[in-house]
Amino acid sequence: MSKTEARLAELQIQYDQFVEAGLKLDLTRGKPSAEQLDLSNELDGILKGFYILQDGTDVRNYGGILGIPEARKLGADLLGVSTDSVMVGGNSSLTLMYHYVAHKVRQWRAAGASEFKFLCPVPGYDRHFTICEDFDIEMINVPLLADGPDMDMIEKLVSEDAAIKGIWCVPKYANPTGQTYSRGVVERIAALPLAAADGFQIMWDNAYSVHDLEGTTEDLPDLLALAAEKGTADQVAILASTSKITLAGAGISFLAATPAQLKAFEKYLSAQTIGFDKVNQLRHVHFLEDMDGIKAHMVKHRDIIKPKFDLVLKKLQDHLGGKDLATWTTPAGGYFISLDTKPGLASEVVAMAGAAGVKLTPAGATYPYGKDPDNTNIRIAPTYPSIEELDQAMDVFVTCVELATLGTV
């Protein structure tokens, strides 16, 4: 029996034991753990019956689609923009993204466009792709490089095809790869040579701007300021939320754009809402207070989740390192680790792990239409399980990767 055959037999025994154990572990989505959510329990009752703002506004009543001034200021601090460029929404930035795209599609159609395409850096965030599918927007894959998306490819595409109306970006601690766009990349995005005369849209989903895993933060240039210098600021929509800062199901969201674009979007929203939850906006202002408060709060999150990332990375290195079985990212922030198997094996690894009781994000989910052309990418989400559960899950996962890979040798 060869060494490979002996190792395969050993791995198969381990795998069969995992299957027999009846595990039920979930690494599918980047959700905060209960311990992280507990950090924000003081939100409940924090207003102590005081609902009146300094300007006399009663936050319990109708009105104020753009949000209360105090929450707009908090969002401006978080996003690094001016307060008059920010609106505050409900608990999900995804909702704001969806409606902003709907708003832009309406504008493009009114201008006579009938074909829409978006550039999608890959691997990327599956919810962005779902929005495009819902509006029949064709998606074009753009590879993510070490410093951000392939800008040579992007510049060529947008200069040649007027049907390309926008691009999705997760510019800091990207989902799922974890890298931060370099200044050079951000400058080139701000200065894209556009063929779309009726407007282009940069969807700048800065979901992980304060989600550091190390003691320092990676610098992300100010896209809105750079775009203003290039005369393209009306193309920019910056989005974020407190979903992974306070309570995932009861946070507040932010959208930053030029005042002119905010005014147009406010008009669009006015047909469907009188205003978002201002009581919750005020709760968050009292709880987080300012940028210093946000940073201090995120240190508590880091203390909880960094050991989980360290555990995953150690398991990968100890079991797969130096064996030419897979490659993976080592993020300095965010919520995910991205792993690439050998071509053609990601779906098999995910299926094997699922049969052994470990649920992973479906293979292909990080690509438009759920189709990873090389069937290699797997997104690992370490935050939700306990350390003990994560330890078990990673034992299963690394076994599946090695078993699937050696089985093709």
Summary of the structure (lengths in Angstrom):
residues: 409
radius of gyration: 22.5
end to end distance: 14.5
largest distance: 81.7
contacts: 1383
relative contact order: 0.18
helix: 44%
strand: 15%
